[in-house]
Amino acid sequence: MAKLKLRGNHLIAIGFPQNQAISIAMEDMKKYYKRESNERVLAMLKHVLAEPEKFKGHGIFGRTAEVLLDAKKTEARKLNTTRAPYTIFGENGIDASAKEQLYTALKLPVSKAGALMPDGHGGYGLPIGSVLATENAVIPYGVGVDIGCRMCLSIFDIDTSYLEGHKDKYVGILKNHTRFGMTEVHSSPADHEIFERKEFSTIPIIKNLKDKAWKQLGSSGGGNHFVEFGQVTIAGHDRVLGLPAGNYVGVLSHSGSRGLGASIAKEYTNRAMKQTPLPREAKHLAWLGLNTHDGQEYWLAMNLAGDYASACHHDIHRRIAKAMGARPLAMVENHHNFAWKEVVNGQELIVHRKGATPAGKDVLGIIPGSMASPGFIVKGRGNVASLSSASHGAGRLMSRSSAKQQITGSELKKVLAHHGVTLLGAGLDEAPMAYKDIYKVMAQQTELVDVLGTFTPKIVRMHKG
């Protein structure tokens, strides 16, 4: 069987300009044609070189064609000396590293506005809890690795006393119908219309991930991802939520796009770092122009990953509802780690929300606390200063490593017993003490959301860390 042995001088010999076109062509050829002969691959590349305009938008040759048509040397971009306008909510409770990360992002040439939510803390690229609006550019690491990670709450008309009186039943449902981590999957994954999407056949990297995505459908990641039963309390009737005041049984899940999203993030972050190299402190903020092949391809891939994450949640909730023998009265779903096209100050911009959620006028959401504190069902107020955003949770008070060092198993058991919470799985890094006080976080974003109700966890399942 033939094996590609392509070198840069082979491309120079057929007329390739000595610029980024060579490295991109070699990278893609070795990825997609590694079992072909040099002769066949070079013959294809000659066609691209002769008529690059015909290959714009092509799944494999599109990037090479684009660089050939715009044969410019890639140079390191400089940051602006001043920051784009921004607002920080709950500034006193946010560590300096998170603010510095936001300040760096605000100096990108493409940045137009930013905000930091009260759950903010340091991350990679953009800080967790941040919002950044850019012009005609998307930052893969500004979206994050777990693309489209989200909260999903199903509300059932079931007496909440059942959670204690029939605890074994609900514990069994979580054990038997949820899957977590890298290796757990359902023995019979469900089919879903998401797999009919054209991106699975037109974008090479997505095509190679389809089987893995199918196997992982309806499963949750590790870390802070969970599925839990709890008590929903609705304070009063709201026309948007549409439920009368009262107590209900709720199922709340938190997870994202699994291996599909992680692979997309890695691939396009690498491409962005090659195309828009930045100073060291900003290197993970490299962007892709939306008028480029890679920018358009990433946009499609990101949206697919977000929809896949939603499909995973719906599959989780479908399985649980079937096991319960009940249908939900309502479902509330909101996501973070995503980018949206939105109008900001009269201009269409790309709004990245890294660990922050949409809170436009009357947009519903759920903001969780910890396994021993309530989450809040909210309705957005469309605050311009926050770019119509709110926090995605309480936010971490301790890093994972610090939590493991400072919190003991006996302390965790005591806190859970005090709050009447049954825990299945999870490590010390997810202990309630590792998170900020959700009541303080909510008090710092009264301008951003209105509270409609609460979700109090009672039976929690997470990946065994």
C-alpha positions in Angstrom: 0.0 0.0 0.0 1.3 3.4 -0.9 2.4 5.8 1.8 2.7 9.5 1.3 6.3 10.9 1.7 5.6 14.5 0.9 8.3 17.2 1.5 8.2 21.0 1.1 10.7 20.9 -1.8 8.2 18.7 -3.7 5.6 21.5 -3.6 8.2 24.1 -4.5 9.1 22.0 -7.5 5.6 22.2 -8.9 5.4 25.9 -8.4 4.0 26.5 -4.9 5.0 29.9 -3.5 7.3 29.7 -0.5 4.8 30.8 2.2 2.1 29.4 4.4 0.5 27.6 1.5 3.2 24.9 1.7 2.7 24.0 5.4 -1.1 24.1 5.1 -1.1 21.8 2.0 1.4 19.4 3.6 -0.6 19.3 6.8 -3.9 18.5 5.1 -2.4 16.0 2.6 -0.7 14.0 5.4 -4.0 14.1 7.3 -6.4 13.1 4.5 -4.2 11.4 1.9 -1.5 9.7 4.0 -2.0 6.4 2.1 -1.8 7.9 -1.4 1.3 8.1 -3.5 3.3 11.3 -3.9 2.5 11.3 -7.6 -1.3 11.3 -7.1 -1.2 13.9 -4.4 1.1 16.2 -6.3 -1.2 15.9 -9.3 -4.2 17.1 -7.3 -2.2 19.9 -5.8 -1.2 21.0 -9.3 -4.9 21.5 -10.1 -5.4 23.5 -7.0 -2.3 25.7 -7.8 -3.5 26.2 -11.4 -7.1 27.3 -10.5 -7.3 28.0 -6.7 -10.6 29.9 -7.1 -12.3 26.6 -8.1 -11.4 25.1 -4.8 -12.5 27.8 -2.4 -14.8 26.2 0.2 -13.6 22.7 -0.7 -13.6 20.5 2.4 -9.9 19.4 2.0 -8.3 21.8 -0.5 -10.2 25.0 0.6 -7.5 26.2 3.0 -4.7 25.8 0.5 -6.7 27.5 -2.2 -7.4 30.4 0.1 -3.8 31.0 1.0 -2.8 30.7 -2.7 -5.3 33.4 -3.6 -4.1 35.6 -0.7 -0.4 34.9 -0.8 0.7 37.0 2.2 3.3 36.2 4.8 1.8 35.5 8.2 3.1 38.0 10.7 2.7 38.2 14.4 -0.2 40.6 15.3 0.3 43.3 17.8 -2.1 44.1 20.6 -3.8 47.5 20.9 -2.4 49.8 23.6 -5.9 50.5 24.9 -8.7 48.3 25.9 -12.2 48.0 24.3 -15.0 49.2 26.6 -16.0 46.7 29.4 -17.9 46.2 32.6 -17.1 43.9 35.5 -19.9 42.7 37.8 -19.0 41.7 41.4 -15.4 42.8 40.9 -14.4 42.4 44.5 -15.1 38.7 44.4 -13.1 38.0 41.2 -9.4 37.1 41.4 -6.8 39.3 39.7 -5.7 36.7 37.2 -9.2 36.6 35.6 -9.3 40.3 35.3 -5.9 40.4 33.7 -7.0 37.8 31.2 -10.0 39.9 30.3 -7.8 43.0 29.9 -5.5 41.2 27.5 -8.5 40.0 25.4 -9.9 43.6 25.3 -6.6 44.7 23.5 -7.1 42.3 20.6 -7.4 44.3 17.3 -10.8 42.6 16.7 -12.2 43.3 20.2 -15.1 45.8 20.5 -16.6 45.2 23.9 -16.4 42.9 26.9 -17.8 42.0 30.3 -17.0 39.7 33.3 -19.7 38.0 35.3 -19.6 37.7 39.2 -18.7 34.0 38.9 -15.5 34.9 37.0 -12.2 33.1 37.6 -9.1 32.3 35.6 -9.1 29.9 32.7 -7.3 29.4 29.4 -7.6 32.1 26.8 -10.6 34.0 28.0 -11.4 33.7 31.8 -14.4 31.7 32.9 -17.4 34.0 33.2 -16.3 36.4 30.5 -18.0 37.8 27.5 -16.1 39.2 24.5 -17.6 40.8 21.4 -15.4 40.8 18.3 -15.7 42.1 14.7 -15.9 39.5 12.0 -13.7 37.1 13.9 -14.3 34.0 16.1 -11.8 32.9 18.8 -11.9 29.0 19.2 -10.4 29.2 22.6 -12.7 32.1 23.4 -15.5 29.6 22.9 -13.6 26.9 24.8 -13.0 23.2 24.7 -16.4 22.0 25.8 -18.4 23.7 23.0 -22.0 24.4 23.8 -21.8 23.1 27.4 -25.2 23.7 28.9 -27.8 23.3 31.7 -31.0 21.5 31.1 -33.9 21.3 33.6 -37.0 19.2 33.2 -39.9 20.0 35.6 -42.4 17.3 36.6 -45.8 17.5 38.3 -44.7 15.0 41.0 -45.0 15.4 44.8 -41.5 16.3 46.1 -41.9 14.0 49.1 -41.3 11.1 46.7 -37.6 12.1 46.4 -37.2 10.9 50.0 -40.0 8.4 50.3 -38.9 6.6 47.1 -35.2 7.5 47.2 -34.1 4.0 46.1 -36.1 4.3 42.9 -34.6 7.7 42.0 -31.1 6.6 42.9 -31.6 3.5 40.7 -32.7 5.7 37.8 -29.6 7.8 37.9 -27.3 4.7 38.3 -29.0 2.8 35.5 -29.8 5.5 32.9 -26.8 8.0 33.1 -23.3 7.6 31.9 -20.2 9.7 32.7 -16.6 10.2 31.8 -14.4 9.0 28.9 -15.4 5.4 28.8 -19.0 5.0 29.9 -21.5 4.9 27.1 -25.0 3.4 26.7 -25.1 -0.2 25.4 -27.7 0.9 22.9 -27.1 4.5 21.8 -30.2 6.2 20.4 -30.5 7.4 16.8 -30.9 11.1 16.4 -31.6 13.5 13.5 -28.4 15.4 14.4 -26.4 12.7 12.6 -28.2 13.6 9.4 -26.5 17.0 9.4 -24.4 17.7 6.2 -21.4 18.8 8.3 -20.8 15.1 9.1 -20.1 14.5 5.4 -18.7 17.9 4.2 -16.2 18.8 6.9 -13.4 16.2 7.0 -12.6 16.4 10.7 -16.3 16.1 11.6 -16.7 13.1 9.3 -14.0 11.3 11.2 -15.7 12.0 14.6 -19.2 10.8 13.7 -18.9 7.3 15.1 -17.5 8.5 18.4 -20.2 11.2 18.7 -22.9 8.5 18.0 -21.5 6.3 20.8 -21.3 9.1 23.3 -24.8 10.4 22.7 -26.7 10.7 25.9 -23.6 10.6 28.1 -22.0 13.3 30.3 -18.4 14.3 30.8 -16.3 14.3 33.9 -15.3 17.2 36.1 -18.2 19.4 37.2 -20.8 17.7 34.9 -23.8 16.1 36.7 -27.3 14.8 36.5 -29.4 15.2 39.6 -32.9 15.0 41.0 -34.1 17.9 43.2 -37.0 20.1 44.3 -38.1 22.9 42.0 -39.9 25.8 43.7 -41.7 28.3 41.5 -42.3 31.6 43.4 -45.2 32.8 41.3 -46.7 32.5 37.8 -44.6 34.0 35.0 -45.9 34.3 31.5 -42.6 33.2 29.9 -42.1 30.1 32.1 -45.8 29.4 32.2 -46.0 27.4 35.4 -48.1 28.1 38.5 -46.4 28.7 41.9 -45.6 25.5 43.7 -43.2 22.7 44.3 -42.2 20.2 41.7 -39.7 17.4 41.1 -36.9 18.5 38.7 -34.1 16.8 36.8 -31.1 19.0 36.2 -28.2 18.1 33.9 -24.9 19.8 33.1 -22.7 18.6 30.3 -21.4 19.6 26.8 -20.4 18.3 23.4 -18.1 15.5 24.7 -15.2 14.3 22.4 -16.8 16.0 19.4 -16.4 19.5 20.8 -13.0 18.8 22.3 -11.6 17.7 19.0 -13.1 20.6 17.1 -11.6 23.1 19.7 -8.1 21.5 19.4 -8.0 21.5 15.6 -9.3 25.0 15.0 -7.3 26.6 17.8 -4.2 25.2 16.2 -5.2 26.6 12.9 -6.0 30.0 14.4 -2.6 30.1 16.2 -0.8 29.6 12.9 -2.9 32.1 11.0 -3.0 34.9 13.6 0.0 34.5 15.9 -0.1 36.7 18.9 2.2 37.8 21.7 2.8 35.1 24.3 0.3 36.4 26.9 -2.4 36.4 24.2 -1.5 33.3 22.1 -4.6 31.3 23.1 -6.8 34.2 21.9 -5.8 33.7 18.2 -8.8 34.2 16.0 -10.2 33.0 12.6 -11.7 35.6 10.3 -15.3 34.8 9.4 -14.5 35.7 5.8 -11.9 32.8 5.6 -12.3 29.2 4.8 -11.3 28.0 8.3 -13.5 30.7 10.0 -16.5 29.5 8.1 -15.7 25.9 8.7 -15.2 26.4 12.4 -18.5 28.3 12.6 -20.4 25.4 11.1 -18.5 22.9 13.3 -19.1 24.9 16.5 -22.9 25.2 15.8 -23.0 21.4 15.1 -21.2 20.7 18.4 -23.7 23.0 20.3 -26.7 21.2 18.8 -25.1 17.9 19.5 -24.7 18.9 23.2 -28.4 19.8 23.3 -29.2 16.4 21.7 -27.2 14.7 24.5 -29.2 16.4 27.2 -32.5 15.6 25.5 -31.5 12.0 25.3 -30.6 12.0 29.0 -33.9 13.5 30.0 -35.8 11.2 27.6 -34.3 8.2 29.2 -34.9 9.4 32.8 -38.5 10.5 32.0 -39.2 7.1 30.5 -37.8 5.4 33.7 -40.0 7.7 35.8 -43.1 7.0 33.8 -43.8 10.7 33.5 -43.7 13.6 31.1 -42.2 17.0 32.0 -44.5 20.0 32.3 -41.7 22.3 31.1 -38.0 22.3 30.1 -35.5 25.2 30.7 -32.2 25.0 28.8 -29.3 27.5 28.4 -25.7 27.2 27.2 -22.3 28.7 27.5 -18.9 28.1 25.8 -20.3 29.4 22.5 -20.3 32.3 20.1 -23.4 34.1 18.8 -23.9 36.7 16.0 -25.6 39.6 17.8 -26.1 43.3 17.3 -24.1 45.4 19.8 -24.4 49.2 19.7 -26.0 48.9 16.2 -23.2 46.7 14.8 -23.3 42.9 14.2 -20.5 41.3 16.3 -19.5 37.9 17.4 -20.3 37.6 21.1 -18.2 34.9 22.8 -19.6 33.7 26.2 -16.9 31.6 28.0 -18.7 30.3 31.1 -21.4 33.0 30.8 -24.9 32.5 29.5 -27.3 34.6 27.4 -29.6 36.8 29.4 -31.4 38.8 26.7 -34.8 40.2 27.5 -37.1 37.4 28.7 -34.6 34.7 27.9 -35.0 31.8 30.4 -32.0 30.1 32.0 -30.9 28.1 35.0 -27.9 29.2 37.1 -26.7 26.3 39.4 -25.0 26.7 42.7 -23.3 23.6 44.0 -24.5 20.1 45.0 -25.4 21.5 48.4 -26.9 24.9 47.4 -29.8 25.8 45.1 -29.7 26.8 41.5 -31.8 29.7 40.3 -34.3 29.6 37.4 -34.0 33.1 35.9 -35.3 35.4 33.1 -32.9 37.8 31.4 -33.2 41.5 31.5 -31.2 42.3 28.4 -28.6 44.5 30.2 -26.5 46.3 27.6 -23.5 46.6 29.9 -23.3 42.8 30.3 -23.8 42.3 26.6 -27.1 40.6 27.6 -25.3 38.0 29.6 -25.3 36.5 33.1 -23.1 34.0 35.1 -23.3 30.3 34.3 -23.0 29.2 37.9 -21.5 30.0 41.3 -17.9 29.9 39.9 -15.0 28.2 41.5 -13.5 29.5 44.8 -10.7 26.9 44.8 -8.8 25.2 42.0 -9.3 21.5 41.6 -5.9 20.7 43.0 -6.4 23.1 46.0 -9.8 21.5 46.8 -8.3 18.1 46.8 -5.5 19.3 49.2 -7.7 21.3 51.6 -11.0 19.4 51.8 -11.4 16.0 53.5 -13.9 13.3 52.7 -15.4 13.5 56.2 -16.0 17.3 55.7 -17.8 16.6 52.5 -20.0 13.9 54.0 -20.9 16.2 56.9 -21.9 19.1 54.5 -24.0 16.7 52.3 -25.7 15.2 55.3 -26.6 18.6 56.7 -28.3 19.5 53.4 -29.9 16.1 52.9 -28.1 15.3 49.7 -27.3 11.8 48.4 -24.2 11.8 46.3 -23.3 9.1 43.7 -19.7 9.6 42.5 -17.7 12.8 42.4 -14.3 13.7 43.8 -13.3 16.2 46.5 -12.6 18.8 43.7 -16.4 19.1 43.3 -17.1 19.6 47.0 -19.5 22.5 47.7 -16.8 24.3 49.6 -14.8 24.6 46.4 -17.4 27.0 45.0 -18.4 30.6 45.6 -21.5 31.5 47.6 -24.3 31.3 45.0 -26.4 33.8 47.0 -23.6 36.4 46.8 -23.2 35.8 43.1 -26.9 36.2 42.5 -27.0 39.4 44.6 -24.3 40.8 42.3 -26.3 40.3 39.1 -29.8 41.6 40.0 -29.4 44.0 37.1 -28.9 41.1 34.7 -31.7 38.6 35.6 -35.0 38.2 37.5 -35.3 35.1 39.6 -38.4 33.0 38.9 -37.7 30.0 41.1 -35.1 27.6 42.5 -33.8 24.1 42.1 -32.5 22.4 45.3 -30.4 19.2 44.6 -31.4 16.1 46.5 -29.8 13.1 44.6 -26.7 13.9 42.6 -24.7 11.8 40.2 -21.3 12.8 38.9 -18.2 11.1 37.4 -16.2 9.3 40.1 -13.1 11.5 40.2 
